[in-house]
Amino acid sequence: MGMNSMALNAYSSEKSQISKSIERLNNFKSDFRYLQEEITDREKASHEYLSELPPVMNEMFDKLDELVDQAEQRFKNKIF
């Protein structure tokens, strides 16, 4: 009976380790799926930013050029 008990304990221990490994693997697959979804979302956002950013930057630079011209004009008016 002692040998059967040792074999049963070894079997139970191995079965427990396999179950834990399968659980960890399933958790990893779940986490990986969420990470992959986040990567996909960020990729979409990056493409949107790349299409929206240049026009916004151009508008900003145009406005800055306009403000510089206005400041130069005010400076010239004060001098003359």
C-alpha atoms as a printed R data frame, in Angstrom:
   type eleno elety resid chain resno      x       y       z
1  ATOM     1    CA   MET     A     1  0.000   0.000   0.000
2  ATOM     2    CA   GLY     A     2  2.961   2.316   0.627
3  ATOM     3    CA   MET     A     3  4.094   2.129  -3.002
4  ATOM     4    CA   ASN     A     4  0.638   2.918  -4.299
5  ATOM     5    CA   SER     A     5  0.432   5.885  -1.945
6  ATOM     6    CA   MET     A     6  3.802   7.229  -3.165
7  ATOM     7    CA   ALA     A     7  2.760   6.772  -6.795
8  ATOM     8    CA   LEU     A     8 -0.586   8.426  -6.114
9  ATOM     9    CA   ASN     A     9  1.160  11.371  -4.397
10 ATOM    10    CA   ALA     A    10  3.575  11.730  -7.323
11 ATOM    11    CA   TYR     A    11  0.664  11.551  -9.768
12 ATOM    12    CA   SER     A    12 -1.339  14.128  -7.808
13 ATOM    13    CA   SER     A    13  1.667  16.427  -7.562
14 ATOM    14    CA   GLU     A    14  2.347  16.152 -11.309
15 ATOM    15    CA   LYS     A    15 -1.340  16.678 -12.107
16 ATOM    16    CA   SER     A    16 -1.392  19.785  -9.898
17 ATOM    17    CA   GLN     A    17  1.698  21.216 -11.612
18 ATOM    18    CA   ILE     A    18  0.203  20.562 -15.047
19 ATOM    19    CA   SER     A    19 -3.059  22.236 -14.012
20 ATOM    20    CA   LYS     A    20 -1.179  25.286 -12.727
21 ATOM    21    CA   SER     A    21  0.858  25.447 -15.924
22 ATOM    22    CA   ILE     A    22 -2.279  25.260 -18.066
23 ATOM    23    CA   GLU     A    23 -3.873  28.011 -15.970
24 ATOM    24    CA   ARG     A    24 -0.798  30.213 -16.350
25 ATOM    25    CA   LEU     A    25 -0.747  29.552 -20.087
26 ATOM    26    CA   ASN     A    26 -4.408  30.529 -20.393
27 ATOM    27    CA   ASN     A    27 -3.756  33.700 -18.381
28 ATOM    28    CA   PHE     A    28 -0.827  34.540 -20.640
29 ATOM    29    CA   LYS     A    29 -2.932  34.007 -23.773
30 ATOM    30    CA   SER     A    30 -5.625  36.251 -22.324
31 ATOM    31    CA   ASP     A    31 -3.109  38.961 -21.377
32 ATOM    32    CA   PHE     A    32 -1.456  38.683 -24.769
33 ATOM    33    CA   ARG     A    33 -4.811  39.149 -26.504
34 ATOM    34    CA   TYR     A    34 -5.395  42.362 -24.534
35 ATOM    35    CA   LEU     A    35 -1.886  43.569 -25.329
36 ATOM    36    CA   GLN     A    36 -2.419  42.827 -29.006
37 ATOM    37    CA   GLU     A    37 -5.701  44.762 -28.967
38 ATOM    38    CA   GLU     A    38 -3.956  47.709 -27.297
39 ATOM    39    CA   ILE     A    39 -1.180  47.634 -29.888
40 ATOM    40    CA   THR     A    40 -3.765  47.614 -32.682
41 ATOM    41    CA   ASP     A    41 -5.637  50.542 -31.095
42 ATOM    42    CA   ARG     A    42 -2.431  52.543 -30.714
43 ATOM    43    CA   GLU     A    43 -1.483  51.808 -34.307
44 ATOM    44    CA   LYS     A    44 -4.850  53.148 -35.506
45 ATOM    45    CA   ALA     A    45 -4.440  56.252 -33.326
46 ATOM    46    CA   SER     A    46 -0.940  56.826 -34.712
47 ATOM    47    CA   HIS     A    47 -2.243  56.734 -38.283
48 ATOM    48    CA   GLU     A    48 -4.979  59.211 -37.359
49 ATOM    49    CA   TYR     A    49 -2.458  61.545 -35.690
50 ATOM    50    CA   LEU     A    50 -0.182  61.354 -38.707
51 ATOM    51    CA   SER     A    51 -3.001  62.427 -40.977
52 ATOM    52    CA   GLU     A    52 -4.269  65.184 -38.661
53 ATOM    53    CA   LEU     A    53 -1.016  66.610 -37.337
54 ATOM    54    CA   PRO     A    54  0.513  68.218 -40.476
55 ATOM    55    CA   PRO     A    55 -2.497  70.470 -41.212
56 ATOM    56    CA   VAL     A    56 -2.692  71.520 -37.567
57 ATOM    57    CA   MET     A    57  1.026  72.282 -37.496
58 ATOM    58    CA   ASN     A    58  0.744  74.291 -40.725
59 ATOM    59    CA   GLU     A    59 -2.105  76.341 -39.271
60 ATOM    60    CA   MET     A    60 -0.075  76.939 -36.132
61 ATOM    61    CA   PHE     A    61  2.987  78.080 -38.081
62 ATOM    62    CA   ASP     A    62  0.836  80.325 -40.274
63 ATOM    63    CA   LYS     A    63 -0.628  81.929 -37.154
64 ATOM    64    CA   LEU     A    64  2.861  82.397 -35.695
65 ATOM    65    CA   ASP     A    65  4.017  84.049 -38.923
66 ATOM    66    CA   GLU     A    66  1.005  86.361 -38.733
67 ATOM    67    CA   LEU     A    67  1.776  87.250 -35.108
68 ATOM    68    CA   VAL     A    68  5.418  87.959 -35.961
69 ATOM    69    CA   ASP     A    69  4.341  90.269 -38.788
70 ATOM    70    CA   GLN     A    70  1.951  92.088 -36.440
71 ATOM    71    CA   ALA     A    71  4.656  92.466 -33.798
72 ATOM    72    CA   GLU     A    72  7.107  93.804 -36.378
73 ATOM    73    CA   GLN     A    73  4.511  96.302 -37.592
74 ATOM    74    CA   ARG     A    74  3.822  97.514 -34.040
75 ATOM    75    CA   PHE     A    75  7.549  97.847 -33.430
76 ATOM    76    CA   LYS     A    76  7.994  99.871 -36.616
77 ATOM    77    CA   ASN     A    77  5.033 102.099 -35.687
78 ATOM    78    CA   LYS     A    78  6.618 102.843 -32.320
79 ATOM    79    CA   ILE     A    79  9.959 103.719 -33.873
80 ATOM    80    CA   PHE     A    80  8.630 106.028 -36.592
